[in-house]
Amino acid sequence: MTTISKEIKYGMRNNIFLILTAGFLFFALMAPVMAKILPKIMQSQFPHLPQEQIDAMLNFNQAEIIRSFLGDILEIVVIIVAFTLCGLLAQEIKEHTLVLPLSSGKRTSEIISAKIIVFGAALIMVSVFAVLVNYLYAGLLFSFEVEIIAVVRAGLLLGLFLIFLLVSLLLWGSVTKKPLAAGFLSLIIVYGQYGLASLFDLHAYFPSGLLVAATELATDISVSLLLTIIITVVLCAVFCYITILRLKTREWNERI
């Protein structure tokens, strides 16, 4: 518990939880607002265009706004998460502060587990909260069409996808010992697997399938989604094992 409380204090001291919440909420609220004002912008730019034609072109509803927000997650919010959390392990190695808990008897597996528990839980809670805010605001501005269970499901899938990003940051942090390098390499992994899965229609076999399933706004867990969840969990476990192994075999008195 002391290791977990240390990570919580670290996140609060560096405003990590605040930055994550602000980043998610900004885009959660921005998507419905843009959907509301975009027809007015179009009308002002093209005054001779009939309103019915503008409405047909844009055709916004609650489901489309939620999907738009989930698209922002991949395009922008993932970058915010990556560079907010890129120093979780790399910075400690770089500044030699990780030696202190290790010398006091803490195991590397305990340290890595605490980071995943604290910041993984934060990512899941912020994801679910942001999607719910987006759902409520879009419903107030337009109408409620999506089941709330589907929204919670989408938030949980999004959170699991971001945990995959988190363990990637820890892995590359243990390898490079440089926060920015860990952030960039993790983004390459995230965008690379998404692009590869999109190219060959293999989302069911990659963590990217979590985002695809989230945008469906369904309420069930299909066989293909269950396979995606299992593969993502296994990949996270493998990344964690490599990270722990890397830390165990490090020479801690080396100069960086």
Protein Blocks (a to p, Z undefined) as FASTA:
>chain_A
ZZmmmmmmmmmmnommmmmmmmmmmmmmmmmmmmmmmmmmmmmmmmmbcfklmmmmnopa
fklmmmmmmmmmmmmmmmmmmmmmmmmmmmmmmnopmmmmmmnopafklmmmmmmmmmmm
mmmmmmmmmmmmmmmmmmmmmccfbdfklmmmmmmmmmmmmmmmmmmmmmmmmmnopakl
mmmmmmmmmmmmmmmmmmnopmlmpmklmmmmmmnopabdcfklmmmmmmmmmmmmmmmm
mmmmmmmmpcfkbcZZ
